[in-house]
Amino acid sequence: MQKTSLIYVEQDGKYLMLHRVSKKNDPNHDKWIGVGGKFEPGETAQECAKREMLEETGLTALSLEYRGIVDFYCDVATDEEMHLFTCTRFSGTIQPCDEGVLEWVEKTRVNELHLWEGDKIFLKLLAEDAPFFHLELKYEGDRLASSKMLP
């Protein structure tokens, strides 16, 4: 199972969203997501999140809040264990991202974007300030086939 970290950078009631439009053969092509990526050998979830945030945005995380784990299973892609973080304290200036376009989006408008259906579930949990959670999402192609909270 591939391990990744995903970060939702927050400021003034907005999330910094990445519109994935730049990479060829991108399973997230044209979707809006947070920033993040794959663990490097020996990295912890938090180390990965900090590195990916800096690489994709130019911003340095000063504090990360570990919010949950989301397991993705898909019949046409590698299974993934995603570690989900939010970040409200950071420094630096946003730099262009080679994976797409970064844009600050009002949290209340995020669900209007072209998102994965499962992302709407964990974004709702973030909005509700849910305690640490473990969510399982199963996809058939691009379609969310099932979701469940794990103990």
N, C-alpha and C positions, 0 to 999 in steps of 0.2 A: 504494500500500500504506500503510495506516494504521500509524503508529509509536506504541508504548506502552512504559511501564515497569511492572514488577511487582516488589514488594518483599515478602520474607518476613522480618518482624521476629522476632528470636529472643531468648529469655530463659529461663534455668533449664530447658533441655530442651523448651521449648515454642515454637510459632509463634503469632503474633497473626494469627488467621484472621478473614475477613470473610464472614459469612453474608448473601448478597445477597437480601434480602427486601423492600426498601423502594421500589425504583424500578419504575414501570410500563414495560412493553415492554422489559425488561432481558434481553438474550440470556443473561446469567448468573443469571437469577432462580432462587432456591432453591439455588444452588451455593455452595460454600465456596471462597474464593480468598484470595490475599494481597491487599495493598493496592496501588493504582496507578491509572494512567489514561493518557490520550492526551497526546502532546507538544503543547506550545504552540509557535507559530511562533518559530524561532530557538533553541529549547531543545536542550540535549544530553540524552542518556539519563539521565545522573546528575542534572542539574538537574531534569528531569521527576520522577525518582524522589523526590528530596528534597521537592519541592513537593507531590506527591501524598501522600506519607507524612504531611506536616504537615497538609494539608487533610483527609485522611480519618481521622487518628488523634489529632491534636494533638501528636504526638511529632516532635521534631527529630532527624534523622539526624546523628550525629556522625562516623560512618564507614559507608561502603557498600562491599560487596564485589561487584564485577561478576562474575557467575557464568556468564552465557551469553546466547545469542540464540535465540529460538524463533519460527519462521515458521509462522503458521497460515494454512491455505487451507481455505475452506469454500464449498460450493455455494450456500448461502443467506445468507452474510454477507460483509462486506468483509474482504479479506486483511489480515493483521496481522503486523508485525514487532515482537515483544515483547522488550524488554531486561530480563533477569532479575537481580535483586540480592538479597543478604541483608544484614541490618543487625543487629549485636550491640551497638553502642554508640549510645545515644540519650538524649535528655533530654526532660523534660516529663511531663505527665499525660494519660492517654488521655481523649479527649472522645468523645461520641456521634457516630456517622457517619450521614449522611443517606442512605447507600446500603444500609445493613443493620446487622447487629449484630456488633460486634467481640468476639472471645472468644479467650483463651489456650487452646491445645489442645496436649497432649503430642504431640511429633513422632511417637512410636510409634503414636498413635491417628489421625493425620491421614487415613490411607487409609480409615478407617471412615466418613469424612464423605461427603456427596454432592458428589463432585468430577467435573470433566471427566476422561475417561479419559487424555487426553494429559498432564494435570497430574500424574498418578501417575508418568509416565515421568520428567519433570524433577525432581519431588520426590525420586525414588529417586536421581537423579544428585546432588542436593544432599546427601542423606543419606550417600552414598558419598564425599563431598567430591571429586567428579570435577573435573578441571581444566576451564578455560573450554571450553564446548561450543556447538555450533550444531546445533539440532534442527529438523526439519521435520515438522509434523503436518498431515495432511489429513483433513478431516471431511466426511461426507455427512450433512447435518442435524446431529443431536446425536451421531451415531455416528462414532467414530474409524475411518477407513478405512485409514490407513497412517501409519507413522512411520519416520523414518530420521535417522541422524546425518550431518551434512554435514562435509566436510573443512574 
